[in-house]
Amino acid sequence: MTTCWSFFPYRTAILLLAIQPVPAIAGPTADEVFTEICRLDILHPEIVIRQALHETGNLRGGMLMQRNNLFGFRYKSYLTFAHWKDSVSYYKKWQVRRYLNPKEDYFVFLDRVKYASGDYKRYVMGHRWTKQCPAVGSILSVVFSSLIFIFLFLPACLITYYTFPNRRVRNWILIAFSLLFYAWGEPIWVVLLLLSALVDYLNGLFIEKHRGTKISILGVYVTLLFNLGILATFKYSKFFIENVNAIAGTSFAEPSILLPVGISFYVFMSISYTLDVYRGELKAQRSFPDFLVYIANFHHLVAGPIIRYGHIAREIEERLFRIEDFSSGVSRFCLGLFKKVCIANVAGQLATQFLDQGAGTASVAGWWFGIVMFSLQIYFDFSGYSDMALGLGRMFGFHYRENFEHPYTARSITDFWRRWHISLSSFFRDYVYIPLGGNRHWQVRNILVVWALTGFWHGASWNFMLWGTYFGLLLLAEKFVFKAWLDRLPTIFQHGYALFFIVLGWAIFYFTDLVKLVTFLEGIFGLGGLPLSNLELVTALQRNALWIVFAALACWPLRAQAMTWAAGRFRPGGVAVAEMTSSIVFFLASVTLLVGSTYNPFIYFRF
C-alpha cells in the first residue's frame, strides 16, 4: 500500500510533504535551519521536524536523513524543498531547493520545531518505526479541536454510550474510549496511567479499612511518594540534573525521558482523592472501573480541569440523561471550540510573529503587541479547552465546576487568581496553603511557597519559578502594602493596574530563556534602543483591527449578559433559538478554519 512516508531503521529515509504553492522569496539556507535545530538538542529531530513541516502548512518539502550516531554512524540531516510537477505522483517528481520559501516561513518553521520538541517528541518511543505510516497527524493525540475528534471520535463515543441504558456498561464504554483517546497519541503511557490509578484506588481502600488508626497515614505517604515520584521522574529529572551539573561542575548524564501527556493533571486528581478519603470527607470508591471513570475520563484527562472526586462521586454511580444538560453541553462545547480555533489560534500566530523577532527587527510597540496577543492566546486556548471539557461532561451527565470566570475583567491580582485556573488555585489552597497554616501562621512564607510551587507545576524551567514568585510577591504587596489605596481607585484604573501586571507576567511565562526575557523587558520599556513602531506592526493592526476588537470584547461576559437580558424579555423558546443559532455559527466558523489551516497548537499540553 502506498503511504506518504516510510521509515526503515538504520536506512536513509525520504520524507515529502505537499503543500500549496508559495512565491519564491530567498530566505535562510537549509544548513542555517539545521544548525538552529541542532542547537535545540531535540531527542528525535526527525519527528519534530516532520511535525513542524506539517504544522506550518505552507512549506514545500521533506527531510533527508542518514544513519544516527546511536548506531555508530555520523548523524546528518538536512531539509529539501520540492516543486511538485505531477499531482498524481507528486512524490516521484521533485527537485531540491536550497532556500526556505518564503523567508517569513523560517521563523514560523523554527517556532513549530521548538513547539514540537517540547510537546510532540513524547509520542515517539525510540526508533520503533513501521514500514508503513498513516497520515502525519496520526502521531498526535486526539485533541478536542481536531476534525478527527469532532467528526469521528465524539460521535462514535456518544452513539455507543447512549445505545446501552445500563450505567455500568456506560462506565465501561467511557473507560474504553478514554483509554483509546489517551493511547492514540502515546499508547505506552496508558500503563503508567492505569498503574497510578490502581495505586491510589488501593490506597483509598487501605485508608478506609484502617480509618481512625495511625496506620492509615501510610496510604497517604504511598500516594504522595508514588505520584510525586513519577512527576519528578518524568517532568523534572532533566531539570534537576542540568542544574546539579551547572552548579557542582559534575557531568551526570541527562535522562532522555519523554513526558506523558496530562500527567500533572491526573497526578493532582489522584492526590486530592486520597487526601480527601484520609480526611474523612469521602468514602473510598470500592469499584475500580468507577474509579477509572474519575481518573481517566477523556473529558479532562489531558488538560484538566483538575476534578475533585467529591464533586462528581454521585454522578459516577448514578447519571440521568436530560435533554437540557445535553443541549447546554453542546452549546458550551461549540463556544469553547470557537474560542480555541477562532481566537486563540489567530492570537498565537500574531504572538509568534512579533515575540520571536530579534532586537534587530523588533519595535517597542511590536513587542508589546506580541505579548498582548500571547495573553489572549493562553486565555482563550486554555479556557476554550476547559469550556469544551465542561460541555463534554454535560453531554455525558457530569457537572464539572467552572475553571475560568473571565479573569481579564479582574480589578486586582488577587481577583485575577480567583478567576484563573480555579481548579489549580483551589488545589494549592486546600492541600498546601491551609495545611501549612494558611493566614493563621507564617502567612508570608505560605504564600511564597504556594506560588513557587504553582510556577514549578507549569514547567521544569527557572522562568516558571520566577513567574510564580512574581505573582506571589504581587499578592503579598496587595495584601499588606497598597490594598486600601487600590480599593479607592476608580474601576477603570483598577482594571488597568491588573492588566498591566498580568500581561507583564505572561512575558516571564513565555520566555524560557532568561537572557531573552531580560532583552525583551529592556525593549518594551525603551531601554533596548528599539524604534517605537515599524511597518510590520502597522500592517498587522490594519489587517486584524476588527478581530482585535472582537477578541478584546470576548474577554468580557457579554454573551452571558445578553442571554440573561433576553431571558427576562423574551419567551424561553426565542432564547433557546438564539443560543442554538450562535452555537451553529461558532461551530461552522471553527470547522471552516480547521479545514483551511494546520496551525492548531495547544499550550497546556506541555503541563
C-alpha positions as CSV (number, residue, x, y, z in Angstrom):
1,M,0.0,0.0,0.0
2,T,1.4,3.4,-0.9
3,T,1.9,5.7,2.0
4,C,3.0,9.3,2.4
5,W,6.3,8.2,4.0
6,S,8.2,5.2,5.2
7,F,10.9,4.8,7.8
8,F,13.3,1.9,7.8
9,P,15.6,1.6,10.8
10,Y,19.3,2.2,10.0
11,R,18.5,3.3,6.5
12,T,18.2,6.6,4.8
13,A,14.6,7.9,4.7
14,I,13.0,10.5,2.5
15,L,10.0,12.4,3.7
16,L,8.0,14.5,1.3
17,L,5.2,16.9,2.3
18,A,2.9,18.5,-0.3
19,I,1.6,22.0,0.3
20,Q,0.1,24.9,-1.5
21,P,2.3,26.9,-3.9
22,V,4.1,30.0,-2.5
23,P,6.0,32.8,-4.1
24,A,9.8,32.3,-4.4
25,I,11.5,34.6,-2.0
26,A,15.0,33.8,-0.9
27,G,15.5,33.1,2.8
28,P,17.9,31.4,5.1
29,T,19.7,28.3,3.8
30,A,18.8,24.8,4.8
31,D,22.2,24.5,6.6
32,E,21.3,27.5,8.7
33,V,18.0,25.9,9.6
34,F,19.6,22.6,10.5
35,T,22.2,24.4,12.7
36,E,19.4,26.1,14.6
37,I,17.6,22.8,15.0
38,C,20.7,21.1,16.4
39,R,21.1,23.8,18.9
40,L,17.7,22.9,20.4
41,D,19.1,19.5,21.5
42,I,15.9,17.5,20.4
43,L,15.8,13.8,21.2
44,H,14.2,12.9,17.9
45,P,14.7,15.7,15.4
46,E,13.3,13.7,12.5
47,I,9.9,13.5,14.2
48,V,9.6,17.1,15.4
49,I,10.9,18.5,12.0
50,R,8.3,16.4,10.2
51,Q,5.6,17.7,12.6
52,A,6.9,21.3,12.2
53,L,6.7,21.0,8.4
54,H,3.2,19.7,8.7
55,E,2.1,22.4,11.2
56,T,3.4,25.3,9.1
57,G,1.4,24.0,6.2
58,N,2.9,26.4,3.6
59,L,6.3,24.8,3.3
60,R,7.1,22.5,0.4
61,G,9.5,19.9,1.5
62,G,10.9,16.9,3.1
63,M,13.8,15.7,5.1
64,L,16.7,13.5,4.0
65,M,18.3,11.7,6.9
66,Q,21.3,9.5,7.2
67,R,22.2,7.0,9.9
68,N,22.2,8.1,13.5
69,N,25.3,8.2,15.6
70,L,23.5,6.0,18.1
71,F,24.4,3.1,15.8
72,G,28.0,4.2,15.2
73,F,27.4,6.5,12.2
74,R,27.7,10.2,11.9
75,Y,24.2,11.8,12.0
76,K,23.4,14.4,9.5
77,S,20.0,15.8,8.5
78,Y,19.1,18.5,6.0
79,L,15.9,19.8,4.6
80,T,14.9,19.6,1.0
81,F,12.1,21.6,-0.6
82,A,10.3,20.4,-3.7
83,H,8.4,21.6,-6.7
84,W,5.6,19.3,-7.4
85,K,5.3,18.6,-11.1
86,D,2.7,15.8,-11.1
87,S,-0.4,15.9,-8.8
88,V,-0.9,12.2,-9.2
89,S,2.6,11.0,-8.3
90,Y,4.0,14.2,-6.7
91,Y,6.5,12.3,-4.6
92,K,8.3,11.0,-7.6
93,K,9.0,14.3,-9.3
94,W,10.7,17.0,-7.2
95,Q,13.9,19.0,-7.2
96,V,15.9,20.0,-4.2
97,R,15.8,23.7,-3.2
98,R,18.3,25.4,-1.0
99,Y,16.1,28.1,0.5
100,L,13.1,28.1,2.7
101,N,10.2,29.7,0.8
102,P,9.2,32.4,1.7
103,K,11.6,34.0,4.1
104,E,9.0,34.6,6.8
105,D,8.3,30.9,7.0
106,Y,11.8,30.3,8.5
107,F,10.7,31.9,11.8
108,V,7.3,30.1,11.8
109,F,9.0,26.9,11.0
110,L,11.5,27.2,13.8
111,D,8.7,28.1,16.2
112,R,6.9,24.9,15.2
113,V,10.1,22.9,15.7
114,K,10.5,24.3,19.2
115,Y,6.9,23.7,20.0
116,A,7.1,20.1,18.7
117,S,10.4,19.4,20.5
118,G,8.6,20.1,23.8
119,D,5.2,18.7,23.1
120,Y,5.3,16.1,20.4
121,K,8.5,14.2,21.0
122,R,6.9,12.3,23.8
123,Y,4.7,10.5,21.3
124,V,7.7,8.6,19.9
125,M,9.4,5.9,21.8
126,G,12.9,5.1,20.5
127,H,13.2,4.1,16.8
128,R,10.3,1.7,16.6
129,W,9.4,2.8,13.0
130,T,6.9,0.8,11.0
131,K,7.2,0.1,7.3
132,Q,4.0,1.9,6.6
133,C,2.9,5.1,8.2
134,P,-0.5,6.7,8.2
135,A,-1.1,10.4,7.9
136,V,1.3,12.7,9.6
137,G,-1.3,13.8,12.2
138,S,-1.6,10.2,13.4
139,I,1.3,10.6,15.8
140,L,-0.6,13.3,17.7
141,S,-3.1,12.7,20.4
142,V,-6.7,13.3,19.5
143,V,-7.5,16.8,20.8
144,F,-10.9,18.4,21.1
145,S,-10.2,21.0,18.5
146,S,-9.4,18.4,15.8
147,L,-11.6,17.3,13.0
148,I,-11.0,13.6,13.8
149,F,-12.3,14.2,17.3
150,I,-15.3,16.3,16.2
151,F,-16.5,14.1,13.3
152,L,-15.3,10.6,14.3
153,F,-14.3,10.0,17.9
154,L,-17.0,12.0,19.7
155,P,-20.0,10.8,17.6
156,A,-18.8,7.2,17.9
157,C,-18.5,7.6,21.7
158,L,-21.9,9.3,22.1
159,I,-23.7,6.7,19.9
160,T,-22.1,3.8,21.7
161,Y,-22.6,5.3,25.1
162,Y,-26.4,6.0,24.7
163,T,-27.0,2.7,22.9
164,F,-26.8,1.0,26.3
165,P,-29.0,2.2,29.2
166,N,-27.1,0.3,31.9
167,R,-24.9,2.6,34.0
168,R,-22.1,0.1,34.5
169,V,-22.0,-0.7,30.8
170,R,-21.8,3.1,30.1
171,N,-18.9,3.4,32.5
172,W,-17.0,0.7,30.7
173,I,-17.7,2.5,27.4
174,L,-16.3,5.7,28.8
175,I,-13.2,3.9,30.1
176,A,-12.6,2.2,26.8
177,F,-13.0,5.4,24.8
178,S,-10.9,7.3,27.3
179,L,-8.1,4.9,27.1
180,L,-8.3,4.9,23.3
181,F,-8.2,8.7,23.4
182,Y,-5.1,8.6,25.5
183,A,-3.4,5.8,23.6
184,W,-4.0,7.5,20.3
185,G,-1.0,9.7,21.0
186,E,1.1,7.7,23.4
187,P,0.0,4.1,23.9
188,I,2.8,3.1,26.2
189,W,1.8,5.7,28.9
190,V,-1.6,4.1,29.3
191,V,0.3,1.6,31.5
192,L,1.5,4.5,33.7
193,L,-2.0,6.0,33.9
194,L,-3.5,2.7,34.9
195,L,-0.8,2.0,37.4
196,S,-1.2,5.4,39.0
197,A,-5.0,4.8,39.2
198,L,-4.5,1.4,40.7
199,V,-2.1,2.6,43.4
200,D,-4.5,5.4,44.5
201,Y,-7.5,3.1,44.4
202,L,-5.8,0.6,46.7
203,N,-4.6,3.4,49.0
204,G,-8.1,4.6,49.3
205,L,-9.3,1.2,50.3
206,F,-6.4,0.8,52.7
207,I,-7.2,4.1,54.4
208,E,-10.9,3.2,54.6
209,K,-10.1,-0.1,56.2
210,H,-7.8,1.3,58.8
211,R,-9.7,4.6,59.4
212,G,-9.2,6.0,62.8
213,T,-5.9,4.2,63.3
214,K,-2.3,5.6,63.0
215,I,-1.5,3.1,60.2
216,S,-4.0,4.8,57.8
217,I,-1.4,7.5,57.2
218,L,0.7,5.0,55.3
219,G,-1.9,5.2,52.4
220,V,-1.2,9.0,52.2
221,Y,2.5,8.5,52.3
222,V,2.4,5.9,49.5
223,T,0.2,8.1,47.3
224,L,2.4,11.1,47.8
225,L,5.7,9.2,47.2
226,F,4.4,7.4,44.2
227,N,2.6,10.3,42.4
228,L,5.1,13.0,43.2
229,G,7.9,10.5,42.4
230,I,6.6,9.8,38.9
231,L,6.0,13.5,38.4
232,A,9.6,14.3,39.5
233,T,11.0,11.5,37.3
234,F,9.2,12.3,34.1
235,K,8.8,16.0,34.3
236,Y,11.6,17.4,36.5
237,S,14.5,14.9,36.4
238,K,16.3,16.5,33.5
239,F,15.9,20.0,35.1
240,F,17.4,18.8,38.4
241,I,20.4,17.1,36.7
242,E,21.1,20.1,34.4
243,N,21.2,22.4,37.4
244,V,23.3,20.0,39.5
245,N,25.8,19.8,36.6
246,A,25.8,23.5,36.2
247,I,26.3,24.3,39.9
248,A,28.6,21.5,41.0
249,G,30.5,21.1,37.8
250,T,29.5,17.4,37.5
251,S,28.8,15.6,34.3
252,F,25.8,13.4,35.1
253,A,24.0,12.1,32.1
254,E,20.8,13.9,31.4
255,P,17.8,11.5,31.1
256,S,16.0,11.3,27.8
257,I,12.6,10.7,29.4
258,L,9.5,11.5,27.4
259,L,6.8,13.5,29.2
260,P,3.5,11.6,29.5
261,V,0.7,14.0,28.4
262,G,-1.6,15.2,31.1
263,I,0.5,13.7,34.0
264,S,0.3,16.9,36.0
265,F,-3.4,16.9,35.9
266,Y,-4.2,13.2,36.8
267,V,-1.5,13.1,39.4
268,F,-3.1,16.0,41.3
269,M,-6.5,14.4,40.9
270,S,-5.2,11.2,42.5
271,I,-3.6,13.1,45.3
272,S,-6.7,15.0,46.1
273,Y,-8.8,11.8,46.2
274,T,-6.5,10.1,48.7
275,L,-6.2,13.1,50.9
276,D,-10.0,13.6,50.9
277,V,-10.5,9.9,51.9
278,Y,-8.0,10.3,54.7
279,R,-9.6,13.4,56.0
280,G,-13.0,11.6,56.1
281,E,-14.6,13.9,53.5
282,L,-15.1,10.9,51.2
283,K,-15.8,7.2,51.3
284,A,-13.3,5.2,49.3
285,Q,-14.6,4.0,45.9
286,R,-14.8,0.2,46.0
287,S,-15.2,-0.3,42.3
288,F,-12.0,0.1,40.3
289,P,-13.9,0.7,37.0
290,D,-15.9,3.5,38.7
291,F,-12.6,5.0,40.0
292,L,-11.2,4.9,36.5
293,V,-14.1,6.9,35.2
294,Y,-13.0,9.6,37.6
295,I,-9.2,9.4,36.8
296,A,-9.2,8.5,33.1
297,N,-12.3,10.2,31.7
298,F,-11.2,11.8,28.4
299,H,-13.2,15.0,29.1
300,H,-10.4,16.2,31.5
301,L,-7.7,13.6,31.2
302,V,-5.0,15.5,29.2
303,A,-5.6,19.2,30.1
304,G,-7.9,19.4,33.1
305,P,-9.7,20.9,34.8
306,I,-8.4,19.2,38.0
307,I,-11.6,17.5,39.1
308,R,-12.3,16.6,42.8
309,Y,-13.8,13.2,43.3
310,G,-16.4,14.6,45.7
311,H,-17.8,16.9,43.1
312,I,-18.8,14.0,40.8
313,A,-18.9,11.0,43.1
314,R,-22.7,10.7,42.8
315,E,-22.7,11.1,39.1
316,I,-20.2,8.3,38.6
317,E,-22.7,5.9,40.2
318,E,-25.9,7.5,39.1
319,R,-26.4,9.6,36.0
320,L,-29.6,10.6,34.3
321,F,-30.0,11.8,30.7
322,R,-31.6,15.2,30.5
323,I,-32.0,16.9,27.2
324,E,-31.4,20.3,28.8
325,D,-28.0,19.1,30.0
326,F,-27.1,17.6,26.6
327,S,-28.2,20.8,24.8
328,S,-26.2,23.1,27.2
329,G,-23.2,20.8,26.8
330,V,-23.3,21.0,23.0
331,S,-23.5,24.8,23.3
332,R,-20.7,25.0,25.7
333,F,-18.5,22.8,23.6
334,C,-19.2,24.9,20.5
335,L,-18.3,28.1,22.5
336,G,-15.0,26.5,23.7
337,L,-14.2,25.3,20.2
338,F,-14.7,28.8,18.8
339,K,-12.6,30.4,21.5
340,K,-9.8,27.9,20.8
341,V,-9.8,27.9,17.0
342,C,-11.0,31.4,16.0
343,I,-9.4,33.5,18.8
344,A,-6.5,31.6,20.4
345,N,-5.0,30.2,17.2
346,V,-5.1,33.6,15.5
347,A,-3.7,35.3,18.5
348,G,-1.0,32.6,18.7
349,Q,0.2,33.3,15.1
350,L,0.4,37.0,15.8
351,A,2.2,36.4,19.1
352,T,4.8,34.2,17.4
353,Q,5.2,36.7,14.6
354,F,6.2,39.5,16.9
355,L,7.7,37.9,20.0
356,D,10.1,35.8,18.1
357,Q,11.6,38.8,16.4
358,G,15.2,39.6,17.2
359,A,16.2,43.0,18.6
360,G,17.4,44.0,15.1
361,T,13.9,43.8,13.6
362,A,11.6,44.4,16.5
363,S,10.0,47.5,17.8
364,V,8.8,48.6,21.2
365,A,5.1,48.6,20.2
366,G,5.6,45.4,18.3
367,W,6.8,43.5,21.3
368,W,4.0,45.0,23.4
369,F,1.5,43.9,20.8
370,G,3.1,40.4,20.7
371,I,2.8,39.9,24.5
372,V,-0.8,41.1,24.5
373,M,-1.5,38.6,21.7
374,F,0.1,35.9,23.8
375,S,-2.1,36.9,26.7
376,L,-5.1,36.4,24.5
377,Q,-3.8,33.2,23.2
378,I,-3.2,31.5,26.5
379,Y,-6.5,32.6,28.0
380,F,-8.7,31.6,25.0
381,D,-6.6,28.4,24.5
382,F,-7.0,27.1,28.0
383,S,-10.4,28.5,28.8
384,G,-11.7,27.3,25.5
385,Y,-10.4,23.8,26.2
386,S,-12.0,24.0,29.7
387,D,-15.3,25.0,28.1
388,M,-15.1,22.0,25.8
389,A,-14.4,19.7,28.8
390,L,-17.3,21.1,30.7
391,G,-19.5,20.8,27.6
392,L,-18.5,17.2,27.1
393,G,-19.2,16.4,30.7
394,R,-22.7,17.8,30.4
395,M,-23.3,15.6,27.3
396,F,-22.5,12.5,29.3
397,G,-24.3,13.6,32.5
398,F,-21.4,15.1,34.5
399,H,-21.4,18.6,36.0
400,Y,-17.9,19.8,36.4
401,R,-17.2,23.1,38.1
402,E,-16.1,26.3,36.3
403,N,-12.4,26.7,35.7
404,F,-12.4,30.3,34.5
405,E,-14.5,33.3,35.4
406,H,-13.5,36.0,32.9
407,P,-10.1,36.6,34.6
408,Y,-9.2,39.6,32.4
409,T,-12.1,41.5,34.0
410,A,-10.3,41.4,37.3
411,R,-9.6,44.5,39.3
412,S,-6.6,43.2,41.2
413,I,-4.1,40.4,41.0
414,T,-5.9,38.7,43.9
415,D,-9.2,38.9,42.0
416,F,-7.4,37.6,38.9
417,W,-6.3,34.4,40.7
418,R,-9.8,33.8,42.0
419,R,-10.9,33.7,38.3
420,W,-7.9,32.0,36.5
421,H,-7.4,28.2,36.5
422,I,-9.7,27.9,39.5
423,S,-9.2,24.1,39.9
424,L,-5.4,24.5,40.3
425,S,-5.6,27.5,42.6
426,S,-8.1,25.7,44.9
427,F,-5.9,22.6,44.9
428,F,-2.9,24.5,46.2
429,R,-5.2,26.4,48.7
430,D,-6.8,23.3,50.2
431,Y,-3.8,20.9,50.1
432,V,-0.8,23.2,50.6
433,Y,-1.6,26.7,51.8
434,I,-4.1,25.8,54.6
435,P,-2.2,22.7,55.9
436,L,0.9,25.0,56.1
437,G,-1.0,27.3,58.3
438,G,-2.9,29.5,55.9
439,N,-3.4,33.0,57.1
440,R,-3.0,31.9,60.8
441,H,0.7,31.1,60.9
442,W,3.6,32.2,58.7
443,Q,1.3,33.6,56.1
444,V,4.0,35.3,54.1
445,R,6.0,32.0,53.9
446,N,2.9,30.1,53.0
447,I,2.0,32.4,50.1
448,L,5.6,32.3,48.7
449,V,5.8,28.5,48.9
450,V,2.4,28.1,47.2
451,W,3.3,30.4,44.4
452,A,6.7,29.0,43.8
453,L,5.1,25.5,43.6
454,T,2.4,27.0,41.2
455,G,5.1,28.2,38.9
456,F,7.0,25.0,39.1
457,W,3.9,23.0,38.3
458,H,3.7,24.7,34.9
459,G,7.1,23.6,33.8
460,A,10.7,22.5,34.7
461,S,12.3,25.8,33.9
462,W,13.5,28.8,36.0
463,N,11.2,31.2,34.2
464,F,8.2,29.3,35.6
465,M,9.6,29.5,39.1
466,L,10.2,33.2,38.5
467,W,6.7,33.6,37.2
468,G,5.1,32.0,40.3
469,T,7.3,34.0,42.6
470,Y,6.4,37.2,40.7
471,F,2.7,36.7,41.4
472,G,3.4,35.7,44.9
473,L,5.2,38.9,45.6
474,L,2.4,40.9,43.9
475,L,-0.2,39.2,46.1
476,L,1.8,40.0,49.2
477,A,2.1,43.6,48.1
478,E,-1.6,43.9,47.6
479,K,-2.4,42.3,50.9
480,F,0.0,44.2,53.1
481,V,1.0,47.4,51.3
482,F,-1.5,49.0,49.0
483,K,-4.8,47.2,49.3
484,A,-6.5,50.2,50.8
485,W,-5.1,52.5,48.2
486,L,-6.1,50.2,45.4
487,D,-9.7,49.9,46.6
488,R,-10.1,53.7,46.4
489,L,-9.0,53.9,42.8
490,P,-11.7,54.3,40.1
491,T,-12.7,51.0,38.5
492,I,-11.0,51.7,35.2
493,F,-7.7,52.3,36.9
494,Q,-8.1,49.1,38.9
495,H,-8.6,47.1,35.6
496,G,-5.6,48.9,34.1
497,Y,-3.4,48.1,37.0
498,A,-4.4,44.4,37.0
499,L,-4.0,44.0,33.2
500,F,-0.6,45.7,33.2
501,F,0.9,43.3,35.7
502,I,-0.9,40.3,34.3
503,V,0.4,40.9,30.8
504,L,3.9,41.6,32.2
505,G,3.7,38.2,34.0
506,W,2.9,36.4,30.7
507,A,6.2,37.7,29.3
508,I,8.0,35.8,32.1
509,F,5.9,32.8,31.3
510,Y,6.6,33.0,27.6
511,F,10.4,33.3,27.5
512,T,12.1,30.2,28.9
513,D,15.4,31.7,28.1
514,L,16.1,34.3,30.8
515,V,18.6,36.2,28.6
516,K,15.8,36.7,26.0
517,L,13.5,37.7,28.8
518,V,15.8,40.4,30.0
519,T,16.3,41.6,26.4
520,F,12.5,41.7,25.9
521,L,11.8,43.6,29.2
522,E,14.5,46.2,28.3
523,G,13.0,46.5,24.9
524,I,9.4,47.1,25.9
525,F,10.4,49.7,28.4
526,G,12.5,51.6,25.9
527,L,15.9,50.6,27.2
528,G,16.9,48.5,24.2
529,G,17.3,51.2,21.6
530,L,14.4,49.8,19.5
531,P,12.2,52.0,17.3
532,L,8.8,52.8,18.7
533,S,7.0,51.1,15.8
534,N,7.5,49.7,12.4
535,L,5.6,48.9,9.2
536,E,5.1,45.3,10.1
537,L,3.1,46.3,13.2
538,V,1.0,48.8,11.3
539,T,0.2,46.3,8.7
540,A,-0.8,43.7,11.3
541,L,-3.0,46.2,13.1
542,Q,-4.7,47.2,9.9
543,R,-5.3,43.6,8.7
544,N,-6.6,42.4,12.1
545,A,-8.3,45.5,13.5
546,L,-11.9,44.1,13.7
547,W,-10.6,40.8,15.0
548,I,-8.6,42.5,17.8
549,V,-11.7,44.5,18.9
550,F,-13.8,41.3,18.9
551,A,-11.2,39.4,20.9
552,A,-11.0,42.1,23.4
553,L,-14.7,42.2,23.8
554,A,-14.8,38.4,24.1
555,C,-12.8,38.7,27.4
556,W,-15.9,40.2,29.0
557,P,-19.1,38.2,29.8
558,L,-21.1,40.0,27.2
559,R,-22.7,36.8,25.7
560,A,-23.9,35.6,29.1
561,Q,-25.2,39.1,29.9
562,A,-27.0,39.2,26.6
563,M,-28.6,35.8,27.3
564,T,-29.7,36.9,30.7
565,W,-31.1,40.1,29.4
566,A,-33.0,38.2,26.6
567,A,-34.3,35.6,29.1
568,G,-36.1,38.4,31.0
569,R,-37.7,39.9,28.0
570,F,-38.5,37.1,25.5
571,R,-40.1,33.7,25.6
572,P,-37.9,30.7,26.5
573,G,-38.3,29.4,23.0
574,G,-36.8,32.5,21.5
575,V,-33.8,32.5,23.8
576,A,-33.2,28.8,23.0
577,V,-33.3,29.5,19.3
578,A,-30.8,32.4,19.7
579,E,-28.5,30.2,21.7
580,M,-28.7,27.4,19.2
581,T,-28.1,29.8,16.3
582,S,-25.0,31.2,18.0
583,S,-23.7,27.7,18.7
584,I,-24.2,26.7,15.0
585,V,-22.3,29.9,13.9
586,F,-19.5,29.1,16.4
587,F,-19.2,25.5,15.2
588,L,-19.3,26.3,11.4
589,A,-16.7,29.1,11.8
590,S,-14.4,26.8,13.8
591,V,-14.7,23.9,11.4
592,T,-14.1,26.2,8.4
593,L,-10.8,27.4,10.0
594,L,-9.8,23.9,11.0
595,V,-10.3,22.7,7.4
596,G,-8.2,25.5,6.0
597,S,-5.4,25.6,8.5
598,T,-2.8,23.3,10.0
599,Y,-1.9,25.7,12.8
600,N,-3.7,24.3,15.9
601,P,-1.4,24.2,18.9
602,F,-2.5,23.7,22.5
603,I,-0.3,25.4,25.1
604,Y,-1.3,23.5,28.2
605,F,-0.4,20.0,26.8
606,R,3.1,20.7,28.0
607,F,1.9,20.7,31.6
